[in-house]
Amino acid sequence: MSIGAVAFAGVGVGVIALPLVNQMSPSADVLALSTTELDISAIQPGQAIKASFRKQPLFVRNLTPAEIAKANEVPVSDLRDPQTLADRTKEGKENWLITLGVCTHLGCVPLGAGEGENRGPFGGYFCPCHASAYDTAGRIRSGPAPRNLEVPAYEFISDTVIRVG
């Protein structure tokens, strides 16, 4: 009799606990936003595009050899948030810089990814809200922003497609 009562109570706890645990799982729309795949084949050297990742702007820039050289010339000790270009890109794909397009000061969207936009004094991105200027590697060089533009987790699926997230 007591074994049956314990078994019945165990099944009752399972029936109650299962929906509670399942409701904590992310919904289908959240899972759909967790990764973004982008075809980068049309981005020419020196160009950048704006995309969206988790409802935030995403900047994808194809750096020219001159921009890479300029970024590598900067002494890391001169930077507020010290990172090399190699720290911010994938090995063998140093020309592809992928960053979130959100200024680390107060969350404005910097200019510089669109054609003809102000890239600031360092040739990268310029935040019009409070004049934070980023270089070609997305590193903070002047203004109130405390950190570099964030580099999200990403991987190359092929030579022309990246998956962010």
MOGICOR-V395472 format. One record per pair of residues at least 4 apart in sequence whose C-alpha atoms are under 7 Angstrom apart, sorted by sequence separation. I is the first residue (numbers start at 0). J is the second residue. If there is no record, write none. Layout:
BEGIN
i=(I,I)
j=(J,J)
END
This chain:
BEGIN
i=(0,1,2,3,4,5,6,7,8,9,10,11,12,13,16,17,18,19,25,26,27,28,29,42,51,52,62,63,64,65,66,67,68,69,82,83,84,88,89,102,118,119,126,133,134,156,25,42,51,52,62,76,88,101,102,111,118,119,125,126,133,134,139,155,156,50,51,75,101,102,110,111,118,119,125,126,133,134,155,156,49,50,75,88,101,102,110,111,118,125,132,133,139,154,155,49,50,75,85,88,100,101,110,117,124,125,132,139,153,154,49,100,124,132,138,153,154,48,49,123,124,131,132,137,138,153,47,48,121,123,131,137,152,153,47,48,111,120,121,122,123,130,131,151,152,47,71,111,119,121,122,123,124,131,151,46,47,70,110,111,121,123,46,109,110,45,109,110,35,44,45,109,43,44,45,108,109,42,44,107,33,32,107,102,63,62,61,62,61,60,61,60,59,60,59,58,59,104,58,96,104,57,58,103,104,57,58,102,103,56,57,103,56,103,56,103,102,101,99,98,99,98,99,84,98,99,97,98,58,79,78,49,87,48,47,48,70,47,70,80,80,66,40,39,38,39,38,37,38,36,37,36,37,36,35,36,34,35,34,35,34,33)
j=(4,5,6,7,8,9,10,11,12,13,14,15,16,17,20,21,22,23,29,30,31,32,33,46,55,56,66,67,68,69,70,71,72,73,86,87,88,92,93,106,122,123,130,137,138,160,30,47,56,57,67,81,93,106,107,116,123,124,130,131,138,139,144,160,161,56,57,81,107,108,116,117,124,125,131,132,139,140,161,162,56,57,82,95,108,109,117,118,125,132,139,140,146,161,162,57,58,83,93,96,108,109,118,125,132,133,140,147,161,162,58,109,133,141,147,162,163,58,59,133,134,141,142,147,148,163,58,59,132,134,142,148,163,164,59,60,123,132,133,134,135,142,143,163,164,60,84,124,132,134,135,136,137,144,164,60,61,84,124,125,135,137,61,124,125,61,125,126,52,61,62,126,61,62,63,126,127,61,63,126,53,53,128,126,94,94,94,95,95,95,96,96,96,97,97,97,98,143,98,136,144,98,99,144,145,99,100,144,145,99,100,146,100,147,101,148,148,148,148,148,149,149,150,136,150,151,150,151,112,139,140,112,150,112,112,113,135,113,136,146,147,135,159,159,159,160,160,160,161,160,161,161,162,162,162,163,162,163,163,164,164,164)
END
